[in-house]
Amino acid sequence: MHWFASDAPWVQDPYSFALDPDTGYGMGVWVRNHADGFSFSHGGSWKHVDRRRANLGSFVIVGADGTTVVVSWDKWLSSDAYSHLFRAISEHL
């Protein structure tokens, strides 16, 4: 991904950019420090009360090695299911 290429300055040293060191959030993504570098993630979901409107969501995870996974869905996904899916994928990056 262009924005998270390994030679991008904010990927090499995200703490030198707009990043809250206490939460790990900045630049529109969550940043996690790994032994191999940094991983980045962002996601969200929308649930409408009006059943005629789409419920949808997605997330992206960029691993320390540059592996990128994008997941999208067009149904409502519970918070527990979202967290489980995110953890299951993150464990392999």
C-alpha positions in Angstrom: 0.0 0.0 0.0 1.3 3.4 -1.0 0.7 5.1 2.4 2.3 2.3 4.4 5.3 1.5 2.1 8.3 0.4 4.2 10.3 3.5 3.0 7.6 6.0 4.0 9.0 8.2 6.8 5.9 7.8 9.0 6.3 4.0 8.7 9.9 4.0 9.6 9.4 6.2 12.6 5.7 7.0 13.4 6.6 8.5 16.7 8.1 11.5 14.9 4.7 12.3 13.4 1.2 13.0 14.7 1.0 10.0 17.1 -0.2 9.8 20.7 2.4 7.7 22.4 0.0 6.8 25.3 -2.7 5.3 23.0 -0.8 4.4 19.9 -3.3 6.3 17.7 -2.4 8.9 15.1 -2.4 9.6 11.4 -5.8 8.0 11.3 -4.6 4.6 12.3 -3.6 2.5 15.4 0.1 1.9 15.5 1.6 -1.2 17.2 5.3 -1.7 17.8 6.6 -5.2 16.9 10.1 -6.6 17.0 10.1 -6.5 13.2 8.8 -2.9 12.9 5.4 -1.3 13.2 2.0 -2.6 12.2 -0.9 -0.2 11.3 -4.7 -0.8 11.5 -7.9 1.1 11.0 -11.5 0.0 10.9 -15.1 0.6 11.7 -18.6 -0.5 11.2 -22.0 1.2 10.7 -25.3 -0.1 11.9 -28.5 1.6 10.8 -31.8 1.4 12.7 -33.6 1.7 9.4 -33.4 -1.8 7.9 -33.6 -0.4 4.4 -30.1 1.1 4.8 -27.0 -1.0 4.5 -25.1 -2.1 7.6 -21.5 -2.3 6.6 -17.9 -2.2 7.9 -14.3 -2.9 7.1 -10.8 -2.9 8.5 -7.3 -2.8 7.2 -4.2 -4.2 8.9 -0.7 -3.6 7.6 1.8 -6.0 9.2 5.4 -5.1 10.0 6.5 -6.9 6.9 4.1 -5.0 4.7 1.5 -7.7 4.3 -1.8 -6.0 4.0 -5.2 -7.5 4.8 -8.5 -5.7 4.0 -11.8 -7.2 5.2 -15.2 -5.7 4.3 -18.7 -6.9 5.1 -22.2 -5.8 4.2 -24.1 -7.0 7.2 -24.1 -6.0 10.9 -21.2 -7.6 12.8 -21.3 -7.7 16.6 -18.4 -6.1 18.5 -17.3 -9.5 19.8 -17.2 -10.9 16.2 -15.4 -7.9 15.0 -12.8 -8.2 17.8 -12.4 -11.9 17.2 -11.9 -11.5 13.5 -9.4 -8.7 14.0 -7.4 -10.7 16.6 -7.4 -13.9 14.5 -5.9 -12.1 11.5 -3.5 -10.0 13.5 -2.0 -13.1 15.1 -0.7 -14.1 11.7 0.9 -10.8 10.7 
